[in-house]
Amino acid sequence: MDENEIETARAQLSGIFTLIAEMQAVDTSGIEPMSHAQDLSQRLRSDVVTEANQREAFQAIAPQIEGGLYLVPQVIE
């Protein structure tokens, strides 16, 4: 890094450290932890099967199967 890049990086890091110091100075002792800044709930769909079981059809065209599992060449020793 040349001198100009060093000074730019130093200024950026200094700004980051200043922001961290400001955030650490905030008293959060009475605040409960939360997973999101807003109290939102996600709409979830029903957990139901939507497709027919095609395992037999897929395994019929597989090069090698054993015990209902696909056999593949070993790639990690």
N, CA and C of each residue as an Amber inpcrd file, in Angstrom:
protein
   231
   0.8440000  -1.1770000   0.0000000   0.0000000   0.0000000   0.0000000
   0.8860000   1.2350000   0.0000000   0.5000000   2.2270000  -0.7950000
   1.2600000   3.4700000  -0.7770000   0.7260000   4.3700000   0.3440000
   1.3470000   5.4860000   0.5560000   0.9970000   6.3780000   1.6720000
  -0.4590000   6.8650000   1.5940000  -0.9260000   7.1490000   0.3920000
  -2.2960000   7.6270000   0.2240000  -3.2990000   6.5450000   0.6330000
  -3.0570000   5.2980000   0.2110000  -3.9360000   4.1850000   0.5690000
  -3.9100000   3.9160000   2.0710000  -2.7400000   4.0620000   2.6670000
  -2.6070000   3.8610000   4.1110000  -3.4430000   4.8780000   4.8680000
  -3.3880000   6.1290000   4.4680000  -4.1510000   7.1740000   5.1400000
  -5.6560000   6.9690000   4.9590000  -6.0590000   6.5640000   3.7650000
  -7.4760000   6.2870000   3.5150000  -7.9550000   5.1410000   4.3970000
  -7.1740000   4.0620000   4.4560000  -7.5410000   2.9110000   5.2890000
  -7.5610000   3.2970000   6.7610000  -6.6070000   4.0910000   7.1940000
  -6.5400000   4.5350000   8.5910000  -7.7830000   5.3590000   8.9560000
  -8.2120000   6.2440000   8.0600000  -9.3910000   7.0630000   8.3120000
 -10.6550000   6.1950000   8.3750000 -10.7600000   5.2130000   7.4840000
 -11.9200000   4.3220000   7.4870000 -11.9530000   3.4780000   8.7650000
 -10.8240000   2.9280000   9.1630000 -10.7610000   2.1260000  10.3880000
 -11.0570000   2.9770000  11.6150000 -10.5530000   4.1820000  11.6180000
 -10.8180000   5.0770000  12.7410000 -12.3120000   5.3500000  12.8620000
 -12.9830000   5.5460000  11.7380000 -14.4260000   5.7610000  11.7420000
 -15.1810000   4.5430000  12.2600000 -14.7290000   3.3610000  11.8680000
 -15.3600000   2.1240000  12.3360000 -15.1950000   1.9810000  13.8350000
 -13.9780000   2.2070000  14.3350000 -13.7200000   2.0780000  15.7700000
 -14.4940000   3.1220000  16.5790000 -14.6540000   4.3170000  16.0250000
 -15.4500000   5.3430000  16.6970000 -16.9070000   4.9120000  16.8030000
 -17.4410000   4.3560000  15.7290000 -18.8170000   3.8680000  15.7400000
 -18.9830000   2.7330000  16.7570000 -18.0360000   1.8230000  16.8120000
 -18.0910000   0.7320000  17.7860000 -18.0840000   1.2810000  19.2000000
 -17.2390000   2.2450000  19.4650000 -17.1770000   2.8470000  20.8020000
 -18.4980000   3.5140000  21.1640000 -19.1190000   4.2010000  20.2140000
 -20.4200000   4.8290000  20.4640000 -21.4860000   3.7860000  20.7670000
 -21.4770000   2.6940000  20.0340000 -22.4690000   1.6470000  20.2470000
 -22.2650000   0.9550000  21.5980000 -21.0220000   0.7670000  22.0010000
 -20.7520000   0.1250000  23.2780000 -21.0890000   1.0460000  24.4520000
 -21.1330000   2.3370000  24.2340000 -21.4350000   3.2890000  25.3030000
 -22.9270000   3.3490000  25.6280000 -23.7750000   2.8250000  24.7540000
 -25.2150000   2.8520000  24.9690000 -25.5880000   1.8560000  26.0610000
 -26.4160000   2.2940000  27.0320000 -26.8630000   1.4280000  28.1150000
 -28.0080000   0.5480000  27.6150000 -27.7540000  -0.7470000  27.5020000
 -28.7700000  -1.6910000  27.0310000 -29.1710000  -2.6780000  28.1220000
 -28.9300000  -2.3300000  29.3660000 -29.1730000  -3.2800000  30.4610000
 -30.6490000  -3.6310000  30.6210000 -31.5670000  -2.7630000  30.2730000
 -32.9840000  -3.0430000  30.4430000 -33.6790000  -3.5160000  29.1810000
 -32.9280000  -3.8290000  28.1550000 -33.5100000  -4.2030000  26.8710000
 -33.3400000  -5.7020000  26.6530000 -34.4480000  -6.3840000  26.3340000
 -34.3880000  -7.8180000  26.0800000 -33.8270000  -8.0740000  24.6840000
 -33.0340000  -9.1340000  24.5440000 -32.5290000  -9.4860000  23.2080000
 -33.6770000  -9.8250000  22.2630000 -33.4980000  -9.4990000  20.9990000
 -34.5230000  -9.8140000  20.0080000 -33.8520000 -10.2640000  18.7190000
 -34.5960000 -11.0170000  17.9330000 -34.0400000 -11.5340000  16.6910000
 -34.2230000 -10.5800000  15.5200000 -35.1220000  -9.5960000  15.6770000
 -35.3980000  -8.6630000  14.5900000 -35.7950000  -7.3200000  15.1940000
 -35.5080000  -6.2700000  14.4920000 -35.8060000  -4.9320000  15.0030000
 -37.3030000  -4.6510000  15.0580000 -38.0760000  -5.3510000  14.2590000
 -39.5260000  -5.1680000  14.2600000 -40.1860000  -6.4660000  14.7080000
 -41.3180000  -6.3610000  15.3770000 -42.0470000  -7.5300000  15.8460000
 -42.8680000  -8.0940000  14.6930000 -42.2640000  -8.9590000  13.9100000
 -42.9090000  -9.5310000  12.7370000 -43.0310000 -11.0420000  12.8850000
 -44.0250000 -11.6030000  12.2550000 -44.1150000 -13.0520000  12.1800000
 -44.2760000 -13.4170000  10.7150000 -43.6650000 -14.5130000  10.3550000
 -43.6780000 -14.9350000   8.9650000 -44.8510000 -15.8800000   8.7240000
 -45.5450000 -15.6570000   7.6420000 -46.6180000 -16.5660000   7.2720000
 -45.9960000 -17.8810000   6.8220000 -46.4560000 -18.9700000   7.3960000
 -45.9320000 -20.2780000   7.0350000 -47.0140000 -21.0880000   6.3430000
 -46.6250000 -21.8470000   5.3740000 -47.5780000 -22.7140000   4.6990000
 -47.7240000 -24.0050000   5.4910000 -48.7930000 -24.7050000   5.2530000
 -49.0160000 -25.9890000   5.9110000 -47.9660000 -26.9780000   5.4390000
 -47.5110000 -27.8220000   6.3390000 -46.4910000 -28.8110000   6.0160000
 -47.1860000 -30.0770000   5.5130000 -47.5170000 -30.0630000   4.2390000
 -48.2120000 -31.1990000   3.6350000 -47.4670000 -31.6240000   2.3730000
 -47.5960000 -32.8910000   2.0310000 -46.9850000 -33.4210000   0.8180000
 -47.7650000 -32.8930000  -0.3730000 -47.0570000 -32.3060000  -1.3420000
 -47.7230000 -31.7450000  -2.5190000 -47.3620000 -32.4840000  -3.8050000
 -46.4210000 -33.4230000  -3.7370000 -46.0200000 -34.1640000  -4.9260000
 -46.1010000 -35.6610000  -4.6460000 -46.3360000 -36.4220000  -5.6870000
 -46.3980000 -37.8740000  -5.5480000 -44.9900000 -38.4360000  -5.3430000
 -44.9000000 -39.5390000  -4.6570000 -43.6270000 -40.2180000  -4.4390000
 -43.1870000 -40.8730000  -5.7430000 -42.0680000 -40.4340000  -6.3070000
 -41.5530000 -40.9620000  -7.5680000 -40.2190000 -41.6640000  -7.3730000
 -39.9440000 -42.0970000  -6.1610000 -38.6560000 -42.7240000  -5.8460000
 -38.3740000 -43.9210000  -6.7430000 -39.3470000 -44.8000000  -6.9140000
 -39.1410000 -45.9960000  -7.7340000 -38.8070000 -45.6200000  -9.1830000
 -39.4820000 -44.6150000  -9.7250000 -39.2350000 -44.2000000 -11.1100000
 -37.8370000 -43.6060000 -11.2520000 -37.4190000 -42.8020000 -10.2690000
 -36.0840000 -42.1990000 -10.3420000 -34.9940000 -43.2460000 -10.1620000
 -35.2160000 -44.1970000  -9.2630000 -34.1830000 -45.1980000  -9.0260000
 -34.1360000 -46.2360000 -10.1420000 -35.2080000 -46.3720000 -10.8980000
 -35.2160000 -47.3070000 -12.0180000 -34.2410000 -46.8790000 -13.1070000
 -33.9860000 -45.5930000 -13.2360000 -33.0790000 -45.1090000 -14.2760000
 -31.6850000 -44.7810000 -13.7340000 -31.4670000 -44.9860000 -12.4390000
 -30.1600000 -44.7050000 -11.8390000 -29.1690000 -45.7950000 -12.2310000
 -27.9000000 -45.4320000 -12.4550000 -26.9070000 -46.4320000 -12.8280000
 -26.7090000 -47.5150000 -11.7560000 -26.6570000 -47.1100000 -10.4900000
 -26.4540000 -48.0730000  -9.4150000 -27.2080000 -47.6330000  -8.1710000
 -27.9320000 -48.5710000  -7.5770000 -28.5780000 -48.3250000  -6.2930000
 -28.3750000 -49.5500000  -5.4160000 -28.4210000 -49.3190000  -4.1300000
 -28.3190000 -50.4240000  -3.1790000 -29.0860000 -50.0450000  -1.9210000
 -30.0240000 -50.8690000  -1.5460000 -30.8030000 -50.6090000  -0.3400000
 -31.5760000 -49.3020000  -0.3980000 -32.0090000 -48.9090000  -1.6030000
 -32.7610000 -47.6770000  -1.7500000 -31.9010000 -46.4260000  -1.8200000
 -30.5690000 -46.5930000  -1.8560000 -29.6500000 -45.4520000  -1.9200000
 -28.9270000 -45.4350000  -3.2560000 -28.6030000 -44.2480000  -3.7220000
 -27.8450000 -44.0990000  -4.9600000 -26.3680000 -44.3340000  -4.6670000
 -25.7160000 -45.1630000  -5.4760000 -24.2890000 -45.4010000  -5.3310000
 -23.5480000 -44.4880000  -6.3060000 -22.5370000 -43.7910000  -5.7980000
 -21.7470000 -42.8720000  -6.6200000 -20.2730000 -43.1850000  -6.4250000
 -19.4170000 -42.7930000  -7.3680000 -17.9880000 -43.0530000  -7.2160000
 -17.4330000 -42.2780000  -6.0080000 -16.4750000 -42.8770000  -5.3380000
 -15.8360000 -42.2130000  -4.2090000 -14.9900000 -41.0540000  -4.7230000
 -15.1570000 -39.8700000  -4.1190000 -14.3960000 -38.7070000  -4.5590000
 -13.4510000 -38.1920000  -3.4890000 -13.6150000 -38.6320000  -2.2420000
 -12.7360000 -38.2270000  -1.1560000 -12.1300000 -39.4640000  -0.5400000
 -10.8290000 -39.4570000  -0.3790000 -10.1610000 -40.6150000   0.2320000
 -10.0650000 -40.4680000   1.7190000
